Each structure stands twice: as C-alpha cells, then as structure tokens.
Amino acid sequence: MAKIPVAKPPTPPAIEFRAAIEAARREGVELDQLTLRLTLRAEASLRRDRSLAVEDISYQDGAMLFLGVPVIAGGVDASRLERNA
C-alpha cells in the first residue's frame, strides 16, 4: 500500500520573520532599513500568536512593529522582509 504524503503545516510568520530579521542584522543591516510586507492572513496570525513575548510587537504612531521592524499589511501575494534602498 502506497503512503499518502502528508502536508507539513506552514511555519508561523513569527518564527519565519524572526529568523529573517536576525539574519539581516547579522549581515549588518539596521532595523530602520527593513520593512515587513505581510499578507493580511500573516499579519493577523502574527497579531494572534500567543507564543510571542509582549515586547515583540509594538505600535508607534499607529503603525505596527515586529521586533522593531515596521509592518505593512496587505497588497502582497506573499509575505516578505524587504530591505529599503
């Protein structure tokens, strides 16, 4: 009998983007040179993630920050960490 492949659940946005932000920081990129462009689903998931420390998500002038990186929700097909020019 053939085994049916089981889909692996997606990596939570908090884990994926924490790793991406830390990698950028190791490369010498400053937080003000980064922007998280998230799908609406990823932004909602990040906001509801109970495993995050309270300090991980903050708000400044009405804008959401994740680990100090500005978050822009919506308008993208796939979430990504962008390096500003």
PEVENNOR-V896968 format. One record per residue. N is the residue number from 0. RES is the residue in one letter. D_LAST is the distance of its C-alpha to the last C-alpha in whole Angstrom. Layout:
n=(N,N)
res=(RES,RES)
d_last=(D_LAST,D_LAST)
//
This chain:
n=(0,1,2,3,4,5,6,7,8,9,10,11,12,13,14,15,16,17,18,19,20,21,22,23,24,25,26,27,28,29,30,31,32,33,34,35,36,37,38,39,40,41,42,43,44,45,46,47,48,49,50,51,52,53,54,55,56,57,58,59,60,61,62,63,64,65,66,67,68,69,70,71,72,73,74,75,76,77,78,79,80,81,82,83,84)
res=(M,A,K,I,P,V,A,K,P,P,T,P,P,A,I,E,F,R,A,A,I,E,A,A,R,R,E,G,V,E,L,D,Q,L,T,L,R,L,T,L,R,A,E,A,S,L,R,R,D,R,S,L,A,V,E,D,I,S,Y,Q,D,G,A,M,L,F,L,G,V,P,V,I,A,G,G,V,D,A,S,R,L,E,R,N,A)
d_last=(54,50,48,45,42,40,37,35,33,30,28,27,24,24,25,22,19,21,21,17,16,19,18,14,16,18,15,14,11,12,13,11,7,9,11,14,15,19,22,24,26,24,23,27,28,25,27,31,30,33,32,29,30,30,27,25,24,24,23,22,22,23,20,21,19,20,20,18,15,15,17,16,20,21,20,19,21,20,18,15,13,9,6,4,0)
//
